[in-house]
Amino acid sequence: MPNVWTEDDTEKLIALYGQYQCLWNPFHPEFNNKSLRYEAYKKIKNFINIPGLTICDCINRIVNVKKEYCYELSKIAAAISYEKLYVPKVKWFKRMHMLFFPYMPLSHNNFRKVCNKNSI
């Protein structure tokens, strides 16, 4: 289990995660298929090839990245309310944005217009 995920490790994890729609696309027919999701995470873990890494480590990192992504969105919204520009500093933000933003709950869709306009 890595104590600290590097940005490169996190980017690799997100890139691999993005290849398996059953993990992140709620409209995918296999989204609720637990065994398929488990197999996808298993493949991701094996491909990352970090000694001691577990499937739970991968899942926990994705959960934390989703939280960080939402926090970055809130920073963008706060900056906009003050007519400022905030650009997330984490390398993986754009990749996460492409994966998750189209599936955000409606309460978060007020970011859609701004994010698309500013090409985040």
N, C-alpha and C positions, 0 to 999 in steps of 0.2 A: 504494500500500500504506500503510494507516494505521500510523504508528509506535506509537500508543497507541489502543487501543479504549476509547471512553468507555463508561460503564455503559449509557447510552441506546443507543449503537450495538450493544452486546452484546445488550441486551434485544430490539432490533429483529431482530438476527440469529437469536436463539433463537426468537422468535415466528414468523419465516419458516421456519426449520428445522422447527419443529413442524408446519407445514402439509404437509410432505412425508414421509409415513410410510415411504416407501421409503428414507429416510436414517437413520431411528432405530428403526424397529420390526422386529426380527429375524424376526418372524412374517409380515410383509407379503410377498405373493407376488413383489413386484418388488425386494425388499431386495438381492438379489445382481445386479440388472440395472445394470451399470456405466454404460451409455449413458443410462438413465433418471435415475440418480443424478447424473450429470454435468449433464444438462439441468436438474434441480432446483437444483443449486448455481449454475448459470448464471443462472437466474431470480432466485435469492436475491441474487446479486452485482449484477445489474442493478437490482433493486428498491431495494437499499440505496443505490446511486448515490453512492458515495464515489469521488472522482477517484483513479485509480491502483489501486483495489482489484482484486485478482485472485481467481479461484476458489480458488486455493491459500491465499490469505489467509483466506478464509472457512472453509475446511476446517481450517486450522491453529488458527484461533480457536475453532472448535467442539471440537477435540481438547483445547485448553488449558482450555476451560470444563468439559469432562467431568472433567479431572484436578482442577480446582478444586472441582467438585461433590463428587467422592469425598473430597477433603481436608476439605471442610466436613462430610461425613457422619462422617468419623473424629473430628472435633472434637466432634460431637454425641455420639458413642459414648463418647468419653473423659469428657465432662462427665457423662453418665449414670452411668458407673462410679463417679464421685465424688459422685453424687446432686446434681448441679448441673444447671442449664439453660443450654444454649448456643443462641442464635438467630443463624443466619448473617446477616451484615450486607450481603451482596451482594443487589441488587434482583432479580436473575434466578434466585435459588435456587429459589423455589417453582415457577416455570415449568419449570425443569430437573427438579425433583423429580417433577412430574407426568409428564413425558416419560420419564425414565430409570428411576425407582425400580421400576416394575412389571417391568422387564426386567433388573434387576441379577442377577448370578450368585447362587446360593444362599448362598454364604459371606457375602454382604452382607445377606441377608434378615432377619437378626436386628435390623436397623434398622426393619423394616416395622411391628412391633407398636408400638414407641415412637413412630415418626414419625406413624403414624395416630392414636395416642392423643393426641399433643400437637398435632395438626393443623398440622404444619409446612408 
